[in-house]
Amino acid sequence: MPKKNKSRDVTKSYSAKQFVSKLRRLADAIESDKRFRIQVAGERVSIPSTATISVEHERDGKEEEVEFQIRWTND
């Protein structure tokens, strides 16, 4: 398996239908206390069930942003 870069910061846009599908799969995994797997911009990511989930809200002038964040450490 190829080594992953230590640092990566990408944003991938999805259609509303694709986003809803991913959110449903994520919700099912969280509810079942299972690992969630997703591919983002060509890289597979495996999120453990022990990950911390938070919601962030930012405001800058007229622009606002909500981010659903999932954080974990790899052993």
Backbone hydrogen bonds, N-H to C=O, Kabsch-Sander energy under -0.5 kcal/mol:
donor,donor_aa,acceptor,acceptor_aa,energy
19,F,15,S,-2.6
20,V,16,A,-2.5
21,S,17,K,-1.9
22,K,18,Q,-2.1
23,L,19,F,-2.6
24,R,20,V,-2.4
25,R,21,S,-2.1
26,L,22,K,-2.5
27,A,23,L,-2.9
28,D,24,R,-2.4
29,A,25,R,-2.2
30,I,26,L,-2.7
31,E,27,A,-2.7
32,S,28,D,-1.9
33,D,30,I,-1.2
34,K,29,A,-2.9
36,F,47,I,-2.7
38,I,45,V,-2.5
40,V,38,I,-0.5
40,V,43,E,-2.8
43,E,40,V,-1.8
45,V,38,I,-3.5
47,I,36,F,-3.6
47,I,45,V,-0.5
51,A,48,P,-1.7
52,T,71,R,-2.9
54,S,69,Q,-2.6
56,E,67,E,-3.0
58,E,65,E,-2.8
60,D,63,E,-2.8
63,E,60,D,-1.8
65,E,58,E,-2.5
67,E,56,E,-2.8
69,Q,54,S,-3.0
69,Q,67,E,-0.7
71,R,52,T,-2.7
